[in-house]
Amino acid sequence: MRLPRWDDPGYWERYWDDLKPRFVLVRIEAGRVRLRWGVPLWPFEETLRFGLLLLPWLAWVWQWAPRAWREELARPERRARFVLEPPVRPPWTALEALLDGHGEGLLRLPSGEPFVQIEASDREEGVRIEIKQV
């Protein structure tokens, strides 16, 4: 691991980009109704990151579930089948990635780029729904 170059302006830009708080802004405009709601982005991002890095472990642990459970959930006539082939070795790399901070910034978009933007209009009133990162 190398020390950062303190005289590099790019280092300070990246540092500020990681440091500043990011929010999800939900904006709904329908006729005379205007609703704006903002929440921090990190709880959604960390929950998604944790879930994605936990999936290999669930697949690995599934091989020790009781055989009756596995057979019941894999029956072909079930509407929601659950068939999972576990990996051969334990996924230590997933644990290391989770602890190392892999996947941070998973939901990061360029500034002003919306996650979802819906605009619908009729003759009298229009509806606009926008979810973006600020």
Disulfide bonds with the S-S distance in Angstrom:
none
